[in-house]
Amino acid sequence: MTAAALAKPPELMSLPHSGVRVREYFAMHFQGAIFPLTAAAAFYGWRGLMVVLLVIAGAWPALIIWRQIGRRGRQLESSNVMLYALLLALMLPGHLASVRTNLLGVTLWPLPLAAGILLVITIWTLGGLGAGRLHPVVVTYLILATLFGGLLVPQAVLSRSRIYLGDLLAGKPGDRMPASKDPWLARHDAPNQETQFSEPASQVLTRYTSGREKPPRGWLPLQALLRDSLPPLEDLIIGGHPGPIGAGSAIAVIIGGLMLMYRGLIDFRVPLTIMLVAFVVLLVLPIPVAIGAQTIWHSMAFRRGDVGWAVGVTLANYELMASPILFMAFFLATAGTMQPTSGRARLVYAALIGVASAALQLYFSAAIGPYIALLLAGILTPFLDKIFRVRPLVALAR
Amino acid sequence: MQSSSGKSSESAPDVTAPESTAPQSASAPSAPVQTSFRLKSIPSPATLLIPCRGLREDDLSSMKPAGTLVSRGDSLFSSPVDAATVPRAPVDGKIVGQELAPITRDVYVPVIRFEPTSKENVQSEKRLTRDQIAPMMAALSGVSSDELADRLAALSVWADRWASPNLLAQLRGPHRKPIDTILCNVLDEDPAVPLQANVAADWPVEVVAGVMAIATACKAKNVLTVVAYAGPSECWHGLRAASADTSMRLIPLVNEYPKSHPSILVHELTRRRIAPGELPSDRGVLVLDAAAAVAVGRAIASNEPMLSCPIAVHDYLRRKTHYFDVPIGTRVDDLLAQMTPAGAFDLRAGCPLREVKLNADCVIGGDELTIAIVPPQAAANVEPCIRCAWCAEGCPVYIRPAALLDAAQQEDLYVAAQNGMDACIECGICSFVCPSHLPLLPAIRTLQSLQEGTRSHKPQPAEANP
């Protein structure tokens, strides 16, 4: 610019644009959620899909109503709310889509419906689109878990021969079976057996690692827990074990996350760091290696006579696969409102989630620990953004 | 929104290049290998407005009086002026007067109104040969970069644009570090409009002569010319043949917008970071583009002043590119009369993502070499920031545009500085990718104007201590 140039203040002007607006941005996330949704249909049948529909059916009218309330309401974006409703539904168990059945004895279908309404209220309360540092889906889920904790514990999964088609609640309460050593894929189902009932691995793990387990024969070493009380690890990877309808299949969640990465919607460093850090912390933090009259605590990172690295790594794998940490890492922790802007801050943020998630899983609850960890780390995000300043390619003025 | 009406010409010359696509995304790969086209020289318009660079309106007192007839290449001033460059007549004609005229929509400079008396072709047909380069370099062996700058200024050679920072200032210094690298930037700002590549393909010997002249005067050891990997093959072959006897190295690069910006290019090639407000020469690198190199080569080897400049007009409505060589001082609407833009359109200087608006009455003086004819933009429906961080992830210089928007709303220059406002190269990628359609680039420009205003209103020592 010449010295004699006279500059006028620039005006706000319309700009050339890529065409990807907010609606398209959130719609693109559905491409990642399709894989857990497909797993939900496969392993939990029509009831799994019905949970999704009920949550969305609750969220839709609530969205229409809450859009009328204040400036914040006008900012509610339908694609954003529907995505969040889908994610919330994927965190719920399939048996919620039920009227009074022999198995449960209570009518649960209003619960997902109410969850959808509660989600919209939470989004509005937390500030609307793009505001706040608390993930509305996580907050809604934790409210539900606090109020209806027992009802959110997954109970059943469809038998291999009845995937997509079976009824999740067909059967009797007495059908509950101990953990089988046969993988779900190779298990021989009894004739007409649509469903396999069992206690979720996350519950078993939480009881043991928090030291609350009451051993039936006075003494329960960690190896025995892994051998006798937990399903094969591949069941957790595939999803052939009771769990939240979308978060239960680790492989589906991973493929969905990879799709989000492929579309450039999420930063791969966040889920990768969360998983790596959580794995390491699960090895480092002391856990009971034997529960009896006296509980013996030991860190798996340090070798001990009868408990080696192999047991520690196996336990860590179970913890990662049985809890919703994968789902949280790929679909929730990568939300724009949650994560910091700079790459270095994101690494710290993800590491914090990994540490907190592992600790909460071990000592509090494997089912909701990762969600609480995400909330805690999200609160720190503004501070991380302040601490980690920009490092432009062009050197800053001295 | 400024909308210009389309103009038609009775006999539109056939100077169009084949279809080149609009940039669909900020990181779109370069277009497939293109072929080069000679620039079309246009007849002189009825009136030229010749910019006087580095002069204020009241500095034009030494201008030749109105009514004076001058010949092509003559100075328009009766006595030497302390100006960046000496304004010269691009064709034979008559001085009419002086006024202010815009070079972009918002920037006005003093100009001399000039009426050509002939409609001659201004494009120089004189061509340098490779044999002239070595004697030219020998003649320049004792010339300093300051002396070279003075010679260039006397011949109206000048360049100060997005991809080619102020050439004379780079030559004159003062330099914090001796210039050891000359970087000729043949990458085009908009990869879809290969103007620089066409210039280099058309005048390869002039480009080499210009670059080597500067390298000799600056005593630079490294002489690099960066060529788009997918550009016209004639550009590469022409430059390679012309530089065979010199120390100039050709470097092919994939040209993705905004790689042609000197900050990014210099960092990619030399790992040197140019601080805000600095010229590349402050870091030991002198950057000029192909058009500037041609002007320097002609000036030094043939003593020929810079009277015209290459211009590309990319019509995004018809997806056609027109390449011209136009006299300095031509108005944009005179240039548009050479083609037939259809319907309502807006004009942008450079790559449209930069969002530098042009009016049809703007003057072409070499500040921007690419003009884009774009469809009129509808008013954007802005949505709240969803913190997707696409602006930060897409930013080529790693700043935080969304945080800068916050700072602009609060008029907080401290927060703006913390988030890298000074480092912004105004490429416009942040605004382009923002799903919420937030005016990030205008916000950064607002902050920069605010900062300039704050600086200019700082109390002087005398005022501060009465």
Interface residues (C-beta under 8 A of the other chain):
Chain A: M1 T2 A3 A4 A5 L6 A7 K8 P9 P10 E11 L12 M13 S14 L15 P16 H17 S18 V20 R21 V22 E24 Y25 Q75 E77 N80 G128 L129 G130 A131 D267 G336 T337 Q339 T341 S342 D385 R389 V390 R391 P392 L393 V394 A395 L396 A397 R398
Chain B: M1 S25 A26 C52 R53 G54 L55 R56 E57 D59 A84 L100 I103 D106 V107 Y108 V109 P110 D160 S263 I264 H267 R273 I274 A275 P276 G277 P352 L353 E355 K357 V374 Q377 A378 A379 A380 E383 P384 C385 I386 R387 C388 A389 A392 E393 P396 V397 Y398 I399 R400 A402 A403 A417 Q418 N419 G420 D422 A423 I425 G428 S431 F432 V433 C434 P435 S436 H437 P439 L441 P442 R445 T446 S449 E452
